[in-house]
Amino acid sequence: MIKKGIVAIALLLTTLQTSAQKSFEKNTNVIAFGADLGLYSFRSKIATDPQSSSQGVLNKTLSLQYEKGVLNWLGIGAKVGISDYFTSSDSVTHTKPSVKAIDASLLLNAHFIKAKYVDMLGGFNIGYSHINWEARDQDVSNATGGGLMYDIHIQPRFYFGKHAGMFINLAYIHYTYPSMDFQNTSTHLTGILDLRGGGVNFGLGLQAKF
């Protein structure tokens, strides 16, 4: 009985391994388009002010990524994302800030569960982010700058056939903008703003492989 069980498990693992080559393997190419919502906490500090402040923010991101299989379980690629932060009108000026960012990163994914129509992966991205903040409030008129970004993600992919499918994205993402240039609305003086933080991203998307 034990011997038959071991044989059955071995046959099952062989079947899974065979089907795994159909979802992701070496030289597989995947192009994916995604839409995410992010909930972050940022800390901001002006260089000439010893005080800092923290604020929670919500954004939406559209992304496009490409991945190529370099091993049967490992993929590398690149990703570009465009983020738009949700803002509210200033209580004094009654103007609404505009905060947008663009990210460009390299990605590395490990595919650890691969069935015929399911591909489960985990990985990380690291790259550069540029943010533009048109505040238009009583203190800061605008700020712009760039810095390091990275994320750690888990992403199950589901295929409807051989080539097309959808995915779910769950990630922690972090941004560091150490030297943002800004201008004070009232004094028109320039300064340096340190902005850093991050949080959770959740999203859905579509992918195609070839």
C-alpha positions in Angstrom: 0.0 0.0 0.0 2.8 2.4 0.9 4.7 1.5 -2.2 1.6 2.2 -4.4 1.2 5.6 -2.6 4.8 6.6 -3.3 4.3 5.6 -7.0 1.1 7.6 -7.2 2.8 10.7 -5.7 5.7 10.4 -8.1 3.3 10.1 -11.1 1.5 13.2 -9.9 4.7 15.3 -9.5 5.7 14.1 -13.0 2.4 15.2 -14.4 2.6 18.6 -12.7 6.2 19.1 -13.9 5.1 18.3 -17.5 2.2 20.7 -17.3 4.4 23.4 -15.7 6.3 23.7 -18.9 3.1 24.9 -20.6 2.6 27.9 -18.2 6.1 29.2 -17.9 9.5 27.9 -19.0 12.8 29.1 -20.4 12.4 31.5 -23.3 8.8 32.2 -22.5 7.9 35.8 -23.1 5.1 37.6 -21.1 3.6 41.0 -21.7 1.2 42.3 -19.0 -0.9 45.3 -18.5 -2.2 46.1 -15.0 -4.2 48.6 -12.9 -3.5 48.9 -9.2 -4.7 50.9 -6.2 -2.1 51.8 -3.6 -2.4 52.8 0.1 0.8 54.5 1.3 2.1 56.5 4.2 4.7 59.2 3.4 7.0 61.2 5.7 8.0 64.7 4.4 10.7 67.0 5.8 12.0 70.3 4.6 15.8 70.7 4.9 15.6 74.0 6.8 13.0 72.7 9.2 13.8 70.2 12.0 10.2 69.0 12.1 8.7 66.4 9.8 5.1 65.3 9.0 3.4 62.1 7.9 0.4 61.6 5.8 -1.6 58.7 4.3 -2.2 58.8 0.6 -4.1 56.8 -2.0 -3.2 56.4 -5.6 -4.0 54.6 -8.8 -1.4 53.1 -11.1 -1.4 51.8 -14.7 1.6 49.6 -15.6 3.1 47.8 -18.6 5.7 45.1 -18.1 7.7 42.6 -20.1 9.2 39.4 -18.7 11.4 36.7 -20.3 12.1 33.2 -18.9 15.9 32.7 -18.5 15.3 29.4 -16.6 12.2 27.2 -16.4 11.4 28.9 -13.0 13.1 32.3 -13.3 12.1 35.4 -15.3 13.7 38.8 -15.7 12.3 41.9 -17.4 11.3 45.5 -17.1 8.2 47.5 -15.9 6.9 51.0 -16.4 4.2 52.5 -14.2 2.3 55.8 -14.2 0.7 56.8 -10.9 -1.9 59.5 -10.2 -2.5 60.3 -6.5 -6.0 61.1 -5.2 -6.1 64.6 -3.7 -8.6 67.0 -2.1 -9.1 70.8 -2.5 -7.1 73.1 -0.2 -9.2 74.7 2.5 -7.7 78.2 2.0 -7.0 78.5 -1.7 -9.8 76.1 -2.8 -7.4 74.6 -5.4 -6.9 70.9 -6.0 -3.3 69.6 -6.0 -2.0 67.4 -8.8 0.5 64.6 -7.8 1.7 62.3 -10.5 4.7 59.9 -10.8 6.3 57.6 -13.3 8.3 54.5 -12.3 10.8 52.6 -14.4 12.2 49.4 -12.9 13.9 46.0 -13.6 12.1 42.9 -12.3 13.1 39.5 -11.2 10.4 36.8 -10.7 10.6 33.2 -9.3 7.8 30.9 -10.6 7.3 28.4 -7.8 3.9 26.8 -8.7 3.3 26.0 -12.3 0.3 24.1 -13.5 -1.3 24.0 -17.0 -3.4 27.1 -16.6 -1.9 28.6 -13.3 1.4 30.3 -12.7 2.2 31.5 -9.2 5.2 33.7 -8.8 7.0 35.9 -6.3 9.6 38.6 -7.0 10.8 42.1 -6.7 11.3 45.3 -8.8 13.9 48.0 -8.3 14.3 51.2 -10.2 13.9 54.9 -10.5 10.8 57.0 -9.8 10.1 60.6 -10.7 7.3 62.6 -9.0 5.7 65.9 -9.8 3.6 67.7 -7.2 1.7 70.8 -8.2 0.4 71.6 -4.7 -1.0 75.1 -5.3 -1.6 75.6 -1.5 -0.6 78.3 1.0 2.8 76.8 1.6 4.2 75.0 -1.4 3.3 75.8 -5.0 5.1 72.9 -6.7 7.8 70.2 -6.0 9.6 67.8 -8.3 12.3 65.2 -7.9 13.3 61.6 -8.3 14.7 58.7 -6.4 14.9 55.0 -5.7 11.8 52.7 -5.7 11.4 49.0 -5.1 8.6 46.6 -4.6 8.2 43.0 -3.3 5.2 41.2 -4.9 3.2 38.0 -5.2 1.3 37.4 -8.4 -0.9 34.5 -9.4 -1.5 34.3 -13.1 -4.4 32.4 -14.7 -4.6 31.4 -18.3 -7.7 30.9 -20.4 -5.8 29.0 -23.1 -2.2 28.8 -24.3 -1.6 32.5 -24.6 -4.0 34.9 -22.9 -4.9 35.2 -19.2 -5.3 37.5 -16.2 -3.4 38.1 -13.0 -3.8 39.4 -9.5 -1.1 41.6 -8.0 -0.3 42.1 -4.3 2.8 44.1 -3.5 4.6 46.2 -0.9 6.2 49.3 -2.6 8.6 51.8 -1.2 9.7 55.2 -2.5 12.6 57.5 -1.5 12.7 61.0 -2.9 15.6 62.6 -0.9 16.1 65.9 -2.7 12.9 67.3 -4.2 13.1 70.9 -5.4 10.1 73.0 -4.2 9.0 76.6 -4.2 7.2 78.4 -1.3 4.0 80.1 -2.5 4.3 83.2 -0.3 8.0 83.9 -0.2 8.8 82.4 -3.7 11.9 80.9 -2.2 13.2 77.5 -3.2 14.1 74.7 -0.9 14.8 71.0 -0.6 12.1 68.5 0.4 12.8 64.9 1.6 9.8 62.6 0.9 9.8 58.9 1.5 7.4 56.1 2.4 5.3 53.4 0.9 2.6 50.8 1.4 0.5 48.1 -0.1 -0.6 47.8 -3.8 -3.4 45.6 -5.0 -4.4 45.2 -8.6 -5.7 43.2 -11.5 -4.4 42.9 -15.1 -4.2 41.0 -18.3 -1.2 39.1 -19.8 -0.2 37.4 -23.0 2.6 34.9 -23.4 4.4 33.8 -26.5 
